[in-house]
Amino acid sequence: MSGQPGEHPSAAQFPELVHDAIATSRVPQLLACASAVAVALERLARGAGATRWFLLRGGDHLTALEQRLSPGSLVSFYFDGRLALDVYGPGVADALLAIAEQDGDAVIGRVGRDEIELDVEFISAPAELHEYAAGLNAEAEVVYGRFPAADK
């Protein structure tokens, strides 16, 4: 990246900046572990709280993620299980409702058509969860848990 100090990068430079930022972090090494799965949360810049969620199962998903991120966004990666991946069933439902009771809501997402971006909903009551679950197939994998606080 060449440019003068204080100069903002151009839109054409953004993909390279994203790649460099991720490549120089520990994310690729953590994701390379045999059983590693990560959830990436993109908090959109100037998005009034809007977010995008991604499930990463390997390096190819990391490459796909790089191509989807938006300029100015804050991206966090979760490898620690605070956002769990499981097949939806009674145990997941119970865990979600317990979180919602404690925190006011819980997050659940299923993998969308593109295989990495998650279709996410926030559940605060049993009726909402029932409505969401009605749209899942029998073996649907979901990511669920508490909404992570913004990194400081």
C-alpha positions in Angstrom: 0.0 0.0 0.0 1.6 3.2 -1.1 0.3 6.6 -0.3 1.0 9.6 1.8 0.6 9.6 5.6 -3.0 10.4 6.5 -4.2 9.5 3.0 -7.3 7.3 2.9 -7.1 4.2 0.8 -9.1 4.0 -2.4 -11.9 1.6 -2.9 -9.7 -0.4 -5.3 -7.2 -1.0 -2.4 -9.8 -2.2 0.0 -9.7 -6.0 -0.9 -5.9 -6.0 -0.5 -6.2 -4.2 2.9 -8.8 -6.8 4.1 -6.6 -9.7 2.9 -3.5 -8.2 4.6 -5.3 -7.5 7.9 -6.7 -11.1 8.1 -3.5 -12.8 6.8 -1.4 -11.1 9.4 -3.7 -12.0 12.3 -4.0 -15.4 14.0 -7.3 -16.2 12.3 -5.8 -18.3 9.4 -3.8 -20.4 11.8 -6.7 -20.9 14.2 -9.0 -21.8 11.3 -6.5 -24.3 9.9 -6.8 -26.5 13.0 -8.5 -29.8 12.2 -11.8 -29.2 14.1 -11.8 -25.4 13.9 -15.0 -23.6 13.1 -15.4 -19.9 13.6 -18.2 -17.4 13.5 -17.3 -14.0 12.1 -19.5 -11.0 13.1 -19.3 -7.9 10.9 -20.6 -4.7 12.5 -21.4 -2.5 9.6 -19.9 1.0 9.6 -22.6 3.7 9.7 -25.1 0.8 9.8 -27.1 1.9 12.9 -26.3 -1.4 14.6 -26.7 -3.6 11.5 -24.6 -6.8 11.4 -23.7 -9.6 9.1 -22.8 -13.1 10.4 -20.6 -15.7 8.7 -19.8 -19.4 9.5 -16.2 -20.3 8.6 -15.2 -23.9 8.2 -11.8 -23.5 6.5 -9.5 -21.3 4.4 -11.8 -21.3 1.4 -14.5 -19.7 3.6 -12.0 -17.1 4.8 -11.2 -16.1 1.2 -14.9 -15.8 0.5 -15.4 -13.7 3.6 -12.7 -11.3 2.5 -14.6 -10.6 -0.7 -17.8 -9.7 1.2 -16.7 -7.4 4.0 -17.7 -3.7 3.8 -15.3 -0.8 4.2 -15.1 0.7 7.7 -16.8 -2.3 9.4 -15.5 -3.9 12.6 -15.1 -7.7 12.3 -14.7 -10.1 15.2 -13.9 -13.8 15.0 -15.2 -16.3 17.6 -13.5 -19.6 18.0 -14.3 -20.2 21.6 -17.7 -21.7 21.5 -19.6 -18.7 22.9 -21.6 -19.0 19.6 -22.2 -22.7 19.3 -22.8 -24.8 16.2 -25.2 -27.6 16.6 -28.1 -29.4 14.9 -31.3 -27.7 15.9 -33.3 -29.7 18.5 -34.8 -29.5 22.0 -31.4 -28.9 23.7 -30.7 -26.0 21.4 -34.2 -24.6 22.0 -33.8 -24.9 25.7 -30.4 -23.2 25.7 -31.7 -20.3 23.5 -34.7 -19.7 25.7 -32.6 -19.7 28.8 -30.3 -17.1 27.3 -33.3 -15.0 26.1 -34.7 -15.1 29.6 -31.4 -13.9 31.2 -30.4 -11.4 28.5 -33.6 -10.3 26.9 -32.8 -12.1 23.6 -30.6 -14.7 22.0 -29.2 -15.0 18.5 -29.7 -17.9 16.2 -28.6 -18.3 12.6 -28.7 -20.9 9.9 -26.4 -21.1 6.9 -27.8 -19.3 3.9 -27.7 -20.3 0.3 -24.1 -19.2 -0.2 -22.9 -21.6 2.5 -21.1 -19.1 4.7 -23.4 -16.2 5.4 -25.8 -16.8 8.2 -29.5 -15.9 8.2 -29.7 -14.5 11.8 -32.7 -13.8 14.0 -32.9 -12.5 17.5 -35.3 -14.6 19.7 -36.8 -13.2 22.9 -39.8 -15.4 23.4 -40.9 -19.1 22.9 -43.4 -18.0 20.2 -40.6 -16.4 18.1 -38.4 -19.5 18.5 -41.3 -21.7 17.4 -41.9 -19.6 14.3 -38.2 -19.6 13.5 -37.9 -23.4 14.0 -40.9 -24.1 11.7 -38.7 -23.0 8.8 -35.8 -25.4 9.6 -35.4 -28.8 8.1 -34.8 -31.9 10.3 -31.0 -31.8 10.2 -30.6 -28.0 10.1 -27.3 -26.8 11.6 -27.6 -23.5 13.5 -25.3 -21.1 15.3 -26.7 -19.8 18.5 -25.8 -18.0 21.7 -25.5 -14.6 23.3 -25.0 -11.6 21.2 -21.3 -10.8 21.7 -20.5 -7.4 23.2 -18.5 -5.1 20.9 -14.7 -5.6 21.2 -12.9 -2.8 23.0 
